[in-house]
Amino acid sequence: MGQKIHPLGFRLGTTQSHDSIWFAQPRIYSENVKEDKIIRYFITNYIQKTRRRSPAVDVDGEVIGRIKIKKRIDRINVIIYMGVPNFLREDKPQRIEELHTNVQKKINCVNRQINIGITRITNVYRNPKILAEFIAGQLKNRISFRKAMKKAIELAEKADTKGVQIKIAGRIDGKEIARVEWIREGRVPLQTIQAKIDYCSYPVRTIYGVLGIKVWIFLNND
C-alpha cells in the first residue's frame, strides 16, 4: 500500500507557508485551532448565502481561494483571497461591517480587535479551490465528467500554469460501482520539494452521492 503525504504539508517552509500564523501555549492550543475553524466556516457560509441572494453574480469570482488568519495578543487579522468580489461592489462597507460584526459574535473577542480584508486573486484559475468548484458546478448540472475535466484543464492552461492534474472519485455518472478517474496535462512533480504546487481537496454532493475532487496545479519552479 502506497504511503501518501499532503502536497502542501510536504512543502511547508520551502514554497508553502501556513494559512494560520500565531503562537499559543499548549493548554489553549486546541481553542485557537477551533477558533480558526469557526472563523473560516462562518465566512465561507456568509459569502455563499450572499452569492445566492445577489442576482447576476460572477460565480468564479465569488469563490474563496484561501483564508489566512494572523493572530496577535490584541488583534486578529483575517485576509480573504477571492477572484472578483462582485458581491461587495455595490454596498461594500455595509457588508464588510455586517461580516465583521457577525464574526465577533461567533468568537470571544473581549480584548481583541478583528480586522477583515479582501485580496483579489488576479488569475482565478491558477487557484485549485476555484478550479475545483468550477468542476463541481459542472457535475451538479449533469455535464459529463470528462468534458468538465477537459474544460478545467483548458482554463488552467490559459492561466499560465506549467501543469495540472485533476482526480474525481465516487459514483461517477451514477454508476453502481464507485471508481476513480483522473487527467493530467503538463508536468506535476509531486516528489520535488522545491516545485511550487498548489493543491485542493473538494467534496461535491450530487444526486448520485458525494464525489471527491482533487486538483494539483504546478505553478513554477522558482
C-alpha positions in Angstrom: 0.0 0.0 0.0 1.4 3.4 -1.0 2.2 6.0 1.6 0.7 9.4 0.7 1.6 12.8 2.1 -0.3 16.1 1.8 1.3 18.1 -1.0 1.1 21.4 1.0 2.3 20.0 4.3 5.2 18.3 2.4 6.4 21.8 1.3 5.9 23.8 4.5 8.9 26.1 5.0 10.1 25.9 1.4 7.4 27.0 -1.1 4.4 26.8 1.2 3.5 28.8 4.3 0.9 28.3 7.0 -2.6 29.7 6.5 -2.8 30.3 10.3 0.0 32.2 11.8 0.0 32.5 15.6 1.6 31.2 18.8 -0.2 29.7 21.7 0.6 27.8 24.9 -0.2 24.0 24.8 -3.2 24.4 27.2 -5.0 26.8 24.8 -3.7 25.5 21.5 -6.9 23.5 20.7 -9.0 26.5 21.5 -7.1 28.6 18.9 -7.5 25.8 16.3 -11.2 25.6 16.9 -11.5 29.4 16.7 -9.8 29.4 13.3 -12.2 26.7 12.0 -15.2 28.7 13.2 -13.9 31.9 11.5 -13.3 30.1 8.2 -16.6 28.2 8.3 -18.7 31.3 9.1 -17.0 33.5 6.4 -17.5 30.8 3.8 -21.2 30.3 4.7 -21.8 34.1 4.7 -20.3 34.6 1.2 -22.2 31.6 -0.2 -25.5 33.0 1.2 -24.8 36.4 -0.1 -24.0 35.0 -3.6 -27.4 33.2 -3.7 -29.2 36.5 -2.8 -27.3 38.6 -5.4 -28.6 38.4 -9.0 -26.2 38.0 -11.9 -23.1 37.4 -10.0 -19.8 36.0 -11.3 -19.7 32.5 -9.9 -15.9 32.2 -10.4 -15.2 35.5 -8.6 -17.4 34.6 -5.7 -15.4 31.6 -4.7 -13.0 31.9 -1.8 -9.5 30.7 -2.8 -7.9 30.9 0.7 -8.5 32.5 4.1 -5.4 33.4 6.1 -5.5 34.2 9.8 -2.8 36.1 11.7 -3.2 36.5 15.5 -1.6 38.7 18.0 -2.4 39.3 21.6 -4.8 42.1 20.9 -5.6 41.7 17.3 -6.9 39.1 14.8 -6.2 39.8 11.1 -8.3 37.8 8.6 -7.4 38.0 4.9 -9.9 36.6 2.4 -8.4 35.8 -1.1 -11.1 35.9 -3.8 -11.3 36.3 -7.6 -13.5 39.3 -8.3 -15.6 40.0 -5.2 -18.7 41.2 -7.1 -21.0 40.8 -4.1 -19.0 43.6 -2.3 -19.1 46.1 -5.2 -22.4 47.8 -4.5 -22.5 48.1 -0.8 -19.0 47.0 0.2 -18.7 48.9 3.5 -22.1 47.7 4.8 -21.4 44.0 4.0 -17.9 44.0 5.4 -19.2 45.6 8.6 -22.0 43.0 8.8 -19.5 40.2 8.3 -17.2 41.8 10.9 -20.0 42.1 13.5 -21.2 38.5 13.0 -17.7 37.1 13.3 -17.2 39.0 16.5 -20.4 37.4 17.9 -19.3 33.9 17.0 -15.9 34.0 18.8 -14.8 35.5 22.1 -13.3 38.9 21.3 -13.5 40.8 24.6 -9.9 42.2 24.5 -9.1 41.7 20.8 -9.9 43.6 17.7 -10.8 41.8 14.4 -9.7 43.2 11.0 -11.1 41.6 7.9 -9.7 42.4 4.5 -10.3 41.1 1.0 -7.4 40.5 -1.5 -8.1 39.9 -5.2 -6.7 36.9 -7.0 -5.6 38.0 -10.4 -5.6 34.7 -12.3 -8.6 32.9 -10.7 -7.9 29.5 -12.4 -4.4 29.3 -11.0 -6.2 28.6 -7.7 -7.1 24.9 -7.2 -10.1 25.7 -4.9 -11.7 27.9 -7.6 -11.0 25.3 -10.3 -12.4 22.5 -8.1 -15.6 24.5 -7.5 -15.9 25.1 -11.3 -15.8 21.3 -11.8 -18.3 20.8 -9.0 -20.7 23.2 -10.7 -20.4 21.3 -14.0 -21.0 17.9 -12.3 -24.1 19.3 -10.4 -25.5 20.4 -13.8 -25.1 16.8 -15.1 -22.4 17.6 -17.5 -20.1 14.7 -18.4 -17.1 14.4 -16.0 -14.7 14.1 -18.9 -16.0 17.3 -20.5 -15.8 19.1 -17.2 -12.2 18.0 -16.5 -11.0 18.9 -20.0 -12.6 22.3 -19.8 -10.9 22.8 -16.4 -7.6 21.8 -17.9 -8.1 24.4 -20.7 -8.9 27.2 -18.2 -5.8 26.3 -16.1 -3.6 26.3 -19.2 -4.9 29.8 -20.1 -4.0 31.0 -16.6 -0.3 30.3 -17.4 0.3 27.2 -15.3 3.0 24.7 -16.0 0.9 21.6 -15.3 -2.4 20.5 -13.7 -3.7 17.2 -12.5 -7.4 16.5 -11.7 -8.9 13.4 -10.0 -12.5 12.6 -9.4 -13.6 9.7 -7.2 -17.1 8.3 -6.3 -20.2 7.1 -8.2 -19.3 9.0 -11.4 -22.2 9.4 -13.8 -24.4 7.4 -11.4 -22.7 4.1 -11.9 -23.3 1.4 -9.2 -19.6 0.8 -8.5 -17.5 3.8 -7.4 -14.3 4.4 -9.3 -11.5 7.0 -9.8 -10.9 9.0 -13.0 -8.1 11.4 -13.5 -6.4 13.5 -16.1 -3.1 15.3 -16.3 -1.7 17.9 -18.6 1.9 19.2 -18.4 4.3 18.5 -15.5 3.2 17.9 -11.9 6.4 16.9 -10.0 4.9 15.9 -6.6 8.1 14.5 -5.3 10.1 17.7 -5.8 10.0 19.8 -2.7 11.2 23.0 -4.5 8.4 22.7 -7.0 5.6 25.2 -6.2 2.5 23.1 -6.3 -0.9 24.2 -5.0 -3.5 21.6 -4.0 -7.1 21.3 -3.1 -9.5 18.5 -2.0 -13.1 19.4 -2.5 -16.3 17.3 -1.9 -19.4 17.9 -4.0 -22.9 16.5 -3.3 -24.7 15.3 -6.4 -27.9 13.4 -7.0 -25.9 10.1 -7.1 -24.0 10.8 -3.9 -20.9 12.6 -2.8 -17.9 12.9 -5.2 -14.4 13.8 -4.2 -12.5 16.2 -6.4 -8.7 16.7 -6.1 -6.7 19.3 -8.0 -2.9 19.7 -8.2 -1.5 22.8 -10.0 2.2 23.2 -10.8 2.8 27.0 -10.8 6.6 27.4 -11.2 9.9 26.0 -10.1 11.4 29.2 -8.5 
